[in-house]
Amino acid sequence: MTAHTSAPMLRVSGSRLTDGEGNTVRLRGVGLGGWMNMENFITGYPSTEAGMRQAVTSVIGPDRAALFFDRLLTSFFTEEDAALLAALGTNCVRIPVNYRHFESDLRPFEIIEEGFAQLDRVIALLGEHGIYSVIDLHALPGAQNQHWHSDNPTHVASFWLHRHFQDRVVKLWEVMADRYKDNPWVGGYNPINEPADPTGEAIGPFYDRLVKAVRAIDPHHVLFLDGNTYSTDFSVFREVYENTVFVCHDYALAGFAHGGPYPGYTRGEWVDAGHLRAAFDKRTRFQRETGTPLWVGEFGPVYTGDPEKDAQRYQILRDQLALYDEHQAGWSLWTYKDVGLQGLVSPDPAGPYLDRFGPFIAKKKRLGADRWGSTMEESADALEPLHRLIETEAPDWFAYPWGGRYQTDDLIRHVLIAQALLPEYAELFRGLDEPELLALADSFALGNCVRRQPLLDLLAENLGGSAPS
């Protein structure tokens, strides 16, 4: 391992990120989804992280639950993972975190110091391998968007409705800024992942307030700010803040679970390299017009297990990377490790975790219970009459953010059905002793994982690294 004891603090210089000597630094890497912000499709549970933790704790008790979840945090990312990413040629990891590690709803504004232990550990590991971290607050109190990845058990983004939640986030980021203000391996702060303020009226003033608060404590680190409506709408920004990257997310239509052939039609829309270019141009218009750096905070197709379809998904990724290279855009691929949908690596199907939870994960897939990974066609015999009812009786209804059909699907499949499955998942923990719980968590350690080698090879080729098998 090459030791990296220090790094120059990154800074925005026009349309580039630069180091302390003025050299251009193009941040390219992965997101560490499912680690300090767990997601249902990443580790295999249904519904939301808080709901899952509560259900598991009710079955095995708080001590054993803490043992399992703490070990999972430790095993999910270790020095081996940092070494693999360094070998590929990455220089950045975007680290999603859930506010619940640092503050409790029962004791708001009281910072949980122990919550920083794992984050500090991984930032240090990455720095030792010459990799910058971007800290991404992925789940905010009250939920900043309508979906599971903000740990939202409903479809209401209450963060935008209550000053209380906003005050807590300002306080948390003041603590974060004070803690990391002198750490050069922290590439910057991504304070709100995929905000979705339905009115668009609260987000602009809140960003003004948050930027001012962070800058008062840490004027040096780069801010990575997502646009509204899941990082697609940048009209909410009332000024171009100094030393700031405005982050777009760039998921390809044909790369979703419901995506069609590539090139080909998805939901009646032709998708080819030209379509990818047009989408990217639209999503980065604000950045190009303001002369600020281009950074794609999330992108990447999901994989199906069908070799022919997955070859097309890899081609989508190649075409996107070529486009980013053309524009010298930085990027963070979603996501590094999961149970098999998108990750570079996944737990061995024959290992303890997937041996125990594999049939349940298959059931979730059959029901389409995870929003990410659902084709919205599962259980059509049960859901289609409801869709027809809504479309007939409320034909003009457009629910933010993506319309009535998506909203109906989210409410029934991804809230109701997903929550109904929580007890079944939790029951799979019943009767396990401590060694068995630790073995489940250790299934996510890199040495117990299998690698999506074509994806590793593709990334290594683009980054100029190597993809050890």
Sequence and secondary structure as in RCSB ss.txt:
>XXXX:A:sequence
MTAHTSAPMLRVSGSRLTDGEGNTVRLRGVGLGGWMNMENFITGYPSTEAGMRQAVTSVIGPDRAALFFDRLLTS
FFTEEDAALLAALGTNCVRIPVNYRHFESDLRPFEIIEEGFAQLDRVIALLGEHGIYSVIDLHALPGAQNQHWHS
DNPTHVASFWLHRHFQDRVVKLWEVMADRYKDNPWVGGYNPINEPADPTGEAIGPFYDRLVKAVRAIDPHHVLFL
DGNTYSTDFSVFREVYENTVFVCHDYALAGFAHGGPYPGYTRGEWVDAGHLRAAFDKRTRFQRETGTPLWVGEFG
PVYTGDPEKDAQRYQILRDQLALYDEHQAGWSLWTYKDVGLQGLVSPDPAGPYLDRFGPFIAKKKRLGADRWGST
MEESADALEPLHRLIETEAPDWFAYPWGGRYQTDDLIRHVLIAQALLPEYAELFRGLDEPELLALADSFALGNCV
RRQPLLDLLAENLGGSAPS
>XXXX:A:secstr
          EEETTEEE TTS B   EEEE TTSBS  HHHHS SS HHHHHHHHHHHHHHHHHHHHHHHHHHH
HS HHHHHHHHHHT  EEEEEEEGGGTEETTEEEEE GGGHHHHHHHHHHHHHTT EEEEEEEE TT SSSSGGG
T SSS  GGGG HHHHHHHHHHHHHHHHHHTT TTEEEEE SSS   SSSSSHHHHHHHHHHHHHHH SSSEEEE
E HHHHTB TT SS  TTEEEEEE   GGGSTT   SSEEETTEEESHHHHHHHHHHHTHHHHHHT   EEEE  
    S HHHHHHHHHHHHHHHHHHHHHT EEEES SB SSSS SEEE TTSHHHHHHHHHHHHHHHHT STTT  
S TTHHHHHHHHHHHHHH TT   TTT HHHHHHIIIIIIIIHHHTHHHHHHTTTT  HHHHHHHHHTTSGGGEE
E HHHHHHHHHHHT     
